[in-house]
Amino acid sequence: DPAKCLYPFPNDHFTVRDRSTETGRRVQFAAESMPRNAAGAPIDPTEWNRNDGFSPGSAILTFVPGLDLERTGAAAETDIGKSMRASAPIVLLDATSGRRVPYWAELDQSVAVAEQRSLIIRPAVNLREGHRIVVALRSLRDSSGATIPPGDAFRAYRDDTETDDPAVEARRSHIQGVLTTLDRAGVKRSNLFLAWNFTVASERNLSERMLHIRDD
């Protein structure tokens, strides 16, 4: 998603394979993609890059141009149960357990310009350590009720059309795996706006250094 750097987030696109970790992956943020301070220096990503996945309490972020959550029918914090409906426009799937995850969705009200507000998906329970989570957005609508079309890159994956962009093609097999996982869970690709996956950090990764401090 070119709308904002590191979107959608969290995302296994920002990880690499690592057989030494419990999840088999390790976060790999590039320094040039990190937020910068007033002097223009990026945050050092070293500490994040020690992790074998993302926080179990992560908010999920992306940007959908013109999104109207009420028209879309997305679950709000006053009706979290709506997120578990078979027809929910936003699906959080724990691909490891095969179970749906409850959540609520909102637009980032800290941004003054409505057209620039990110979509925030907030899991209503902590995600399971070491599990793989798939996020699917489908049948999203704007304020007129019109369906918002996907971006060119994801449309190429969803509709299985080739591109001449090496970066897009390099991700094709991974995204096809995500789409296959969704299909098996009853989430069809035909009306998807965007789908991706991420790995939750393992229990060992989250606790081992603090437990070492305690024991020492």
Backbone as numpy.savetxt, mean C-alpha at the origin, in Angstrom:
# Nx Ny Nz CAx CAy CAz Cx Cy Cz
3.21 4.75 -8.75 2.36 5.93 -8.75 3.25 7.17 -8.75
3.28 7.93 -9.83 4.17 9.09 -9.91 3.64 10.34 -9.21
2.45 10.26 -8.62 1.84 11.46 -8.03 2.69 12.05 -6.92
3.21 11.18 -6.03 4.05 11.64 -4.94 5.13 10.60 -4.70
6.29 11.05 -4.27 7.41 10.13 -4.04 7.05 9.09 -2.98
7.43 7.84 -3.22 7.20 6.69 -2.34 5.74 6.26 -2.28
4.89 6.75 -3.17 3.50 6.29 -3.21 3.35 5.17 -4.23
2.43 4.24 -4.02 1.69 4.01 -2.78 2.59 3.41 -1.70
2.23 3.65 -0.45 3.08 3.27 0.69 2.22 2.70 1.80
2.74 1.67 2.51 3.99 0.93 2.29 3.89 0.03 1.06
5.04 -0.45 0.60 5.06 -1.12 -0.69 6.32 -1.98 -0.81
6.15 -3.23 -1.23 7.32 -4.10 -1.41 8.22 -3.65 -2.56
7.75 -2.68 -3.33 8.62 -2.09 -4.35 9.85 -1.46 -3.71
9.71 -1.04 -2.45 10.81 -0.41 -1.73 11.53 -1.41 -0.82
11.56 -2.66 -1.25 12.30 -3.70 -0.53 13.14 -4.49 -1.52
14.05 -5.29 -0.99 14.84 -6.22 -1.80 14.79 -7.59 -1.12
15.11 -8.63 -1.88 15.19 -9.96 -1.30 16.38 -10.05 -0.36
16.19 -10.73 0.76 17.28 -10.90 1.73 17.02 -12.19 2.49
17.79 -13.22 2.21 17.58 -14.53 2.83 17.94 -14.55 4.31
18.61 -13.52 4.78 19.01 -13.50 6.19 17.89 -13.03 7.11
16.79 -12.52 6.56 15.70 -12.03 7.39 14.58 -13.06 7.47
13.71 -12.91 8.47 12.63 -13.86 8.66 11.56 -13.75 7.57
11.38 -12.57 7.01 10.39 -12.41 5.95 10.97 -12.69 4.56
12.29 -12.75 4.46 12.92 -12.93 3.17 13.06 -11.64 2.39
12.71 -10.51 3.05 12.83 -9.21 2.40 13.48 -8.22 3.35
13.94 -7.11 2.80 14.53 -6.04 3.61 14.19 -4.72 2.95
13.83 -3.74 3.77 13.51 -2.41 3.25 14.75 -1.79 2.63
14.57 -1.12 1.49 15.68 -0.44 0.84 15.20 0.90 0.27
15.17 1.89 1.15 14.85 3.25 0.72 16.11 3.90 0.17
15.98 4.59 -0.94 17.09 5.36 -1.48 17.12 6.73 -0.80
18.30 7.22 -0.51 18.42 8.50 0.19 17.72 9.62 -0.57
17.81 9.59 -1.90 17.22 10.68 -2.69 15.69 10.68 -2.67
15.09 9.60 -2.18 13.63 9.56 -2.10 13.10 9.98 -0.74
13.99 10.22 0.20 13.56 10.55 1.57 13.21 12.03 1.71
12.36 12.36 2.70 12.06 13.78 2.97 13.34 14.55 3.30
13.33 15.84 2.99 14.51 16.68 3.19 14.26 17.75 4.24
15.33 18.14 4.91 15.20 19.20 5.91 15.30 20.57 5.25
15.30 21.62 6.05 15.31 22.98 5.51 16.56 23.28 4.70
17.65 22.56 4.99 18.89 22.76 4.25 18.95 21.90 2.98
17.90 21.13 2.74 17.86 20.30 1.53 18.51 18.94 1.68
18.93 18.58 2.91 19.58 17.28 3.13 18.52 16.22 3.42
18.58 15.08 2.73 17.59 14.03 2.98 17.83 13.31 4.30
16.75 12.76 4.88 16.88 11.93 6.06 17.69 10.69 5.71
18.58 10.30 6.60 19.38 9.09 6.40 18.47 7.86 6.55
18.33 7.01 5.52 17.40 5.88 5.59 17.97 4.64 6.28
19.18 4.72 6.85 19.85 3.52 7.39 18.99 2.75 8.37
18.36 3.44 9.32 17.57 2.73 10.33 16.37 2.02 9.72
15.70 2.66 8.79 14.56 2.01 8.12 15.03 0.78 7.33
16.22 0.91 6.74 16.72 -0.16 5.87 17.23 -1.38 6.64
17.17 -1.34 7.97 17.48 -2.53 8.78 16.28 -3.48 8.85
15.10 -2.98 8.53 13.87 -3.71 8.79 13.55 -4.73 7.69
12.86 -5.81 8.08 12.49 -6.83 7.10 11.04 -6.68 6.65
10.49 -5.50 6.85 9.13 -5.18 6.43 8.70 -3.88 7.06
7.41 -3.63 7.00 6.87 -2.35 7.47 6.07 -2.53 8.76
5.79 -1.44 9.43 5.15 -1.47 10.74 3.78 -2.14 10.71
3.46 -2.95 11.73 2.12 -3.54 11.82 1.01 -2.50 11.98
1.39 -1.29 12.39 0.41 -0.22 12.57 0.44 0.82 11.47
1.02 0.48 10.34 1.17 1.45 9.25 -0.17 1.96 8.74
-0.27 3.28 8.55 -1.33 3.83 7.72 -0.92 3.60 6.27
-1.88 3.36 5.40 -1.62 3.06 4.00 -1.97 4.30 3.19
-1.03 4.77 2.37 -1.16 6.05 1.69 -1.05 5.91 0.19
-1.89 6.64 -0.52 -1.72 6.80 -1.96 -2.49 8.05 -2.37
-2.47 8.35 -3.66 -3.17 9.53 -4.16 -4.10 9.11 -5.29
-5.36 9.53 -5.18 -6.35 9.24 -6.23 -6.94 10.57 -6.68
-6.67 11.01 -7.90 -7.14 12.33 -8.34 -8.67 12.41 -8.37
-9.20 13.44 -7.69 -10.64 13.68 -7.72 -11.48 12.74 -6.88
-10.87 11.97 -6.00 -11.59 10.96 -5.24 -12.63 11.57 -4.30
-13.85 11.03 -4.36 -14.92 11.39 -3.42 -15.26 10.11 -2.66
-14.88 10.05 -1.40 -15.06 8.82 -0.63 -16.53 8.50 -0.38
-17.35 9.53 -0.20 -18.77 9.28 0.04 -19.43 8.70 -1.21
-19.16 9.29 -2.37 -19.69 8.76 -3.63 -19.18 7.35 -3.89
-17.94 7.12 -3.51 -17.33 5.80 -3.73 -17.95 4.75 -2.83
-18.41 5.18 -1.66 -18.99 4.23 -0.71 -17.96 3.57 0.18
-16.84 4.28 0.42 -15.78 3.72 1.25 -16.15 3.78 2.72
-15.63 2.84 3.49 -15.91 2.77 4.92 -15.29 3.95 5.65
-16.10 4.63 6.47 -15.62 5.72 7.31 -15.40 5.19 8.72
-14.80 5.99 9.58 -14.51 5.53 10.95 -15.78 5.30 11.75
-16.91 5.83 11.26 -18.19 5.61 11.93 -18.88 4.32 11.46
-18.30 3.65 10.46 -18.91 2.42 9.93 -17.81 1.49 9.42
-16.94 1.05 10.33 -15.80 0.21 9.94 -16.26 -1.12 9.36
-17.39 -1.63 9.83 -17.89 -2.91 9.32 -18.13 -2.90 7.82
-18.38 -1.73 7.27 -18.61 -1.59 5.82 -17.39 -2.02 5.02
-16.21 -1.95 5.65 -14.98 -2.30 4.94 -14.88 -3.79 4.65
-15.68 -4.60 5.33 -15.61 -6.04 5.17 -16.64 -6.58 4.18
-17.42 -5.70 3.58 -18.41 -6.15 2.60 -17.71 -6.69 1.35
-18.36 -7.66 0.72 -17.79 -8.26 -0.49 -17.57 -7.23 -1.59
-18.42 -6.20 -1.62 -18.35 -5.19 -2.68 -17.57 -3.95 -2.28
-16.89 -3.96 -1.14 -16.17 -2.77 -0.66 -15.21 -2.26 -1.73
-15.17 -0.94 -1.96 -14.29 -0.39 -3.00 -12.81 -0.43 -2.64
-12.51 -0.55 -1.36 -11.13 -0.70 -0.90 -11.04 -2.04 -0.19
-10.09 -2.85 -0.60 -9.92 -4.17 0.00 -8.54 -4.27 0.61
-8.48 -4.66 1.91 -7.22 -5.01 2.55 -7.26 -6.51 2.75
-6.38 -7.21 2.09 -6.36 -8.67 2.16 -5.06 -9.14 2.78
-5.16 -9.91 3.87 -3.99 -10.57 4.42 -3.76 -11.81 3.56
-2.81 -11.72 2.64 -2.59 -12.80 1.68 -1.99 -14.04 2.33
-1.41 -13.89 3.51 -0.84 -15.03 4.22 -1.93 -15.88 4.86
-2.91 -15.22 5.47 -4.01 -15.95 6.12 -5.22 -16.12 5.21
-5.31 -15.27 4.17 -6.47 -15.30 3.29 -7.66 -14.52 3.82
-7.48 -13.78 4.91 -8.58 -13.06 5.54 -8.53 -11.57 5.20
-9.71 -10.97 5.13 -9.82 -9.53 4.94 -9.50 -8.82 6.26
-8.98 -7.60 6.15 -8.61 -6.78 7.31 -9.54 -5.57 7.36
-10.18 -5.29 8.51 -11.05 -4.12 8.61 -10.24 -2.83 8.65
-10.85 -1.75 8.19 -10.16 -0.46 8.11 -11.20 0.65 8.01
-10.74 1.89 8.06 -11.55 3.01 7.59 -10.68 3.88 6.72
-11.33 4.69 5.87 -10.60 5.50 4.90 -10.98 6.97 5.06
-10.01 7.83 4.80 -10.25 9.27 4.87 -9.27 9.98 3.96
-9.57 11.23 3.63 -8.64 12.07 2.88 -7.86 12.93 3.87
-6.62 13.23 3.54 -5.72 13.96 4.44 -6.17 15.41 4.58
-6.84 15.70 5.70 -7.37 17.04 5.91 -6.30 18.06 6.32
-5.07 17.60 6.53 -4.00 18.55 6.86 -3.53 19.31 5.63
-3.94 18.84 4.46 -3.57 19.51 3.20 -4.69 20.49 2.84
-4.33 21.75 2.65 -5.34 22.80 2.45 -6.09 22.66 1.13
-5.37 22.27 0.08 -5.98 22.18 -1.26 -6.62 20.80 -1.42
-7.93 20.78 -1.58 -8.67 19.51 -1.62 -8.16 18.58 -2.72
-7.78 19.15 -3.86 -7.35 18.34 -4.99 -6.00 17.66 -4.77
-5.29 18.06 -3.71 -3.97 17.49 -3.43 -3.98 16.54 -2.21
-5.14 16.20 -1.70 -5.22 15.39 -0.49 -5.01 13.90 -0.80
-4.13 13.30 -0.03 -3.86 11.87 -0.18 -4.98 11.06 0.46
-5.15 9.85 -0.05 -6.04 8.87 0.55 -5.29 8.17 1.68
-5.90 8.11 2.86 -5.32 7.42 4.01 -6.23 6.25 4.36
-5.69 5.05 4.34 -6.42 3.85 4.74 -5.84 3.42 6.08
-6.69 3.38 7.10 -6.21 3.09 8.46 -6.73 1.72 8.91
-5.85 0.71 8.99 -6.30 -0.59 9.49 -6.89 -0.45 10.89
-8.00 -1.13 11.13 -8.67 -1.04 12.42 -8.07 -2.00 13.44
-7.18 -2.87 13.01 -6.43 -3.77 13.88 -4.98 -3.74 13.41
-4.06 -4.07 14.30 -2.68 -4.18 13.86 -2.54 -5.33 12.86
-1.73 -5.13 11.85 -1.46 -6.17 10.87 -0.57 -7.23 11.49
-0.68 -8.46 11.02 0.06 -9.56 11.61 1.53 -9.52 11.20
2.42 -9.67 12.18 3.86 -9.63 11.91 4.25 -10.71 10.89
5.06 -10.32 9.92 5.56 -11.25 8.93 4.60 -11.60 7.82
3.38 -11.08 7.86 2.39 -11.42 6.84 2.50 -10.48 5.64
1.96 -10.95 4.51 1.93 -10.15 3.28 0.53 -9.58 3.11
0.45 -8.27 2.90 -0.81 -7.57 2.78 -0.97 -7.07 1.34
-2.14 -7.31 0.77 -2.46 -6.81 -0.57 -3.53 -5.72 -0.43
-3.30 -4.60 -1.10 -4.24 -3.49 -1.11 -4.85 -3.39 -2.50
-6.17 -3.30 -2.57 -6.85 -3.16 -3.86 -7.84 -2.01 -3.79
-7.80 -1.14 -4.78 -8.75 -0.04 -4.91 -9.54 -0.26 -6.19
-10.87 -0.21 -6.10 -11.69 -0.51 -7.27 -12.94 0.36 -7.30
-13.42 0.61 -8.51 -14.67 1.37 -8.71 -14.68 2.66 -7.91
-13.57 3.38 -7.94 -13.48 4.66 -7.23 -14.20 5.74 -8.03
-14.85 6.66 -7.33 -15.67 7.66 -8.02 -15.32 9.07 -7.59
-15.54 10.02 -8.52 -15.34 11.43 -8.22 -16.66 12.04 -7.75
-16.68 13.35 -7.55 -17.85 14.00 -6.97 -19.07 13.95 -7.89
-18.87 13.72 -9.18 -19.99 13.60 -10.11 -20.53 12.19 -10.18
-19.82 11.26 -9.53 -20.23 9.87 -9.59 -19.55 9.08 -10.69
-18.70 9.75 -11.47 -18.00 9.06 -12.56 -16.87 8.21 -12.01
-16.61 7.08 -12.66 -15.53 6.19 -12.24 -14.19 6.80 -12.61
-13.26 6.79 -11.69 -11.93 7.36 -11.91 -11.07 6.30 -12.61
-10.50 6.63 -13.77 -9.71 5.63 -14.51 -8.33 5.43 -13.87
-7.76 4.23 -14.02 -6.42 3.98 -13.47 -5.35 4.71 -14.26
-4.16 4.83 -13.68 -3.03 5.39 -14.39 -2.56 4.45 -15.50
-1.76 4.97 -16.41 -1.35 4.19 -17.58 -0.58 2.93 -17.20
0.31 3.03 -16.21 1.13 1.87 -15.86 0.27 0.74 -15.30
-0.60 1.07 -14.34 -1.41 0.00 -13.77 -2.43 -0.53 -14.78
-2.94 0.32 -15.63 -3.88 -0.15 -16.66 -3.21 -1.19 -17.55
-1.92 -0.98 -17.85 -1.19 -1.94 -18.68 -1.08 -3.29 -17.99
-0.90 -3.30 -16.67 -0.87 -4.56 -15.93 -2.27 -5.19 -15.88
-3.25 -4.38 -15.52 -4.62 -4.89 -15.33 -5.18 -5.47 -16.62
-4.94 -4.74 -17.73 -5.51 -5.17 -19.01 -4.57 -6.05 -19.82
-3.38 -6.34 -19.22 -2.40 -7.22 -19.85 -1.98 -6.74 -21.24
-1.62 -5.45 -21.31 -1.12 -4.87 -22.55 0.34 -4.47 -22.36
1.16 -4.75 -23.34 2.59 -4.46 -23.24 2.87 -2.98 -23.45
3.95 -2.52 -22.84 4.39 -1.13 -23.02 5.84 -1.15 -23.51
6.35 0.02 -23.86 7.76 0.14 -24.25 8.58 0.78 -23.14
8.04 0.74 -21.91 8.72 1.32 -20.75 9.38 0.18 -19.96
10.72 0.12 -19.94 11.41 -0.97 -19.24 11.08 -1.02 -17.75
10.88 0.14 -17.12 10.57 0.17 -15.69 9.22 -0.47 -15.42
8.25 -0.20 -16.27 6.92 -0.80 -16.13 6.99 -2.31 -16.36
7.70 -2.70 -17.40 7.77 -4.13 -17.73 8.54 -4.92 -16.67
9.49 -4.29 -16.01 10.27 -4.98 -14.98 9.39 -5.38 -13.79
8.30 -4.66 -13.58 7.41 -4.94 -12.46 6.23 -5.83 -12.85
6.12 -6.16 -14.11 4.91 -6.84 -14.59 4.66 -8.18 -13.88
5.67 -9.02 -13.79 5.44 -10.34 -13.20 5.03 -10.22 -11.73
5.62 -9.26 -11.03 5.25 -9.06 -9.61 3.79 -8.65 -9.49
3.38 -7.67 -10.29 2.00 -7.19 -10.19 1.01 -8.25 -10.66
1.41 -9.05 -11.64 0.52 -10.14 -12.06 0.30 -11.12 -10.92
1.33 -11.33 -10.10 1.16 -12.17 -8.92 0.17 -11.58 -7.94
0.23 -10.25 -7.77 -0.73 -9.56 -6.89 -2.15 -9.73 -7.42
-2.31 -9.57 -8.74 -3.64 -9.69 -9.34 -4.18 -11.11 -9.22
-3.29 -12.08 -9.34 -3.71 -13.48 -9.18 -4.18 -13.74 -7.77
-3.46 -13.21 -6.78 -3.87 -13.36 -5.38 -5.25 -12.76 -5.15
-5.49 -11.59 -5.70 -6.79 -10.94 -5.55 -7.88 -11.75 -6.23
-7.59 -12.25 -7.42 -8.58 -13.04 -8.15 -9.02 -14.26 -7.34
-8.06 -14.91 -6.70 -8.39 -16.08 -5.88 -9.23 -15.71 -4.67
-9.13 -14.45 -4.24 -9.91 -13.97 -3.10 -11.25 -13.39 -3.54
-11.55 -13.47 -4.82 -12.82 -12.98 -5.33 -12.82 -11.53 -5.73
-11.65 -10.92 -5.82 -11.54 -9.52 -6.24 -11.05 -9.52 -7.69
-11.96 -9.24 -8.62 -11.63 -9.31 -10.03 -10.87 -8.07 -10.49
-10.09 -8.25 -11.53 -9.22 -7.16 -11.98 -9.93 -6.12 -12.83
-11.08 -6.43 -13.39 -11.69 -5.59 -14.42 -11.98 -4.17 -13.98
-12.31 -3.95 -12.70 -12.64 -2.60 -12.23 -11.62 -2.04 -11.25
-10.41 -2.60 -11.24 -9.38 -2.13 -10.33 -8.82 -0.78 -10.78
-8.60 0.09 -9.82 -7.89 1.35 -10.07 -6.40 1.19 -9.79
-6.09 0.42 -8.72 -4.70 0.21 -8.32 -4.65 -0.96 -7.35
-3.57 -1.71 -7.40 -3.35 -2.80 -6.45 -1.86 -2.98 -6.24
-1.48 -3.28 -5.00 -0.07 -3.53 -4.70 0.01 -4.34 -3.41
1.20 -4.70 -3.01 1.35 -5.47 -1.76 2.55 -4.98 -0.96
2.54 -5.33 0.32 3.69 -5.02 1.17 3.81 -6.10 2.24
5.00 -6.19 2.81 5.29 -7.18 3.85 5.37 -6.50 5.20
4.72 -7.09 6.20 4.78 -6.56 7.56 6.04 -7.11 8.23
6.72 -6.27 8.95 7.96 -6.68 9.62 7.69 -7.85 10.56
8.69 -8.72 10.72 8.55 -9.89 11.58 8.62 -9.51 13.05
8.11 -10.40 13.90 8.18 -10.18 15.35 9.63 -10.04 15.81
10.49 -10.88 15.27 11.91 -10.81 15.64 12.50 -9.46 15.27
12.24 -8.99 14.07 12.78 -7.72 13.61 12.30 -6.58 14.50
11.04 -6.64 14.90 10.45 -5.56 15.68 10.94 -5.53 17.13
11.35 -6.69 17.65 11.61 -6.77 19.09 13.05 -7.08 19.48
13.85 -7.64 18.55 15.12 -8.23 18.99 16.10 -7.22 19.58
16.17 -6.03 19.05 17.15 -5.08 19.59 16.74 -4.60 20.99
15.42 -4.34 21.18 14.98 -3.92 22.49 15.11 -5.04 23.51
14.83 -6.28 23.09 15.00 -7.41 24.01 16.48 -7.59 24.36
17.36 -7.35 23.40 18.79 -7.42 23.68 19.20 -6.39 24.73
18.66 -5.17 24.58 18.95 -4.12 25.57 18.46 -4.55 26.95
17.23 -5.08 27.00 16.69 -5.55 28.28 17.58 -6.62 28.90
17.93 -7.63 28.10 18.70 -8.75 28.62 20.11 -8.31 29.02
20.68 -7.40 28.27 22.03 -6.93 28.57 22.04 -6.11 29.86
